[in-house]
Amino acid sequence: MENEKHEFFKLDAIDREVLLWIITNVPKSAKSWIEYIAEDYRKRRSIVIDTEKMIEEMDNRSES
């Protein structure tokens, strides 16, 4: 399971920075932004992001 690619790393570098900024500055918006960007990636780039898994990853990250 540790060898699986984290959902966070499916995002490009700019979107990763945006997500980290949102989590730091407006954490209540993180879930809706993740859902929005996952839909955008699916439609435009054919990249499927598991939003629940990404939210869990971000929760774990903020607890560390």
C-alpha positions in Angstrom: 0.0 0.0 0.0 2.9 2.4 0.7 4.0 1.9 -2.9 0.7 3.4 -4.2 0.9 6.9 -5.7 -0.8 9.3 -3.3 -3.7 11.2 -4.7 -1.9 14.5 -3.8 0.9 13.7 -6.3 -1.6 13.3 -9.1 -1.9 17.1 -9.0 0.5 19.3 -10.9 3.0 21.4 -9.0 0.9 24.5 -9.0 -2.3 22.8 -7.8 -0.3 21.1 -5.0 0.9 24.5 -3.9 -2.6 25.9 -4.1 -4.0 23.0 -2.0 -1.3 23.4 0.6 -2.1 27.2 0.8 -5.8 26.5 1.2 -5.2 24.0 3.9 -3.0 26.5 5.8 -5.1 29.6 5.3 -8.7 28.5 4.7 -9.0 24.9 5.7 -12.8 24.8 5.6 -12.6 25.4 1.9 -10.2 22.4 1.3 -12.9 19.7 0.7 -14.9 21.8 -1.8 -11.7 22.7 -3.7 -10.5 19.1 -3.8 -13.9 18.1 -5.2 -13.8 20.9 -7.8 -10.2 20.2 -8.9 -10.9 16.4 -9.1 -13.8 17.0 -11.4 -11.7 19.4 -13.5 -8.8 16.9 -13.8 -11.3 14.1 -14.8 -12.9 16.2 -17.5 -9.9 18.0 -19.0 -7.0 15.6 -18.3 -8.7 12.2 -17.9 -7.0 11.8 -14.5 -9.2 10.2 -11.8 -8.6 11.5 -8.3 -10.2 9.8 -5.4 -11.5 12.8 -3.4 -12.1 10.8 -0.2 -8.6 9.4 -0.2 -7.1 12.9 -0.9 -9.1 14.4 1.9 -7.9 11.7 4.2 -4.3 12.3 3.1 -4.6 16.0 3.8 -6.2 15.3 7.2 -3.3 13.0 8.0 -0.8 15.6 6.8 -2.3 18.4 9.0 -2.2 16.1 12.0 1.6 15.5 11.6 
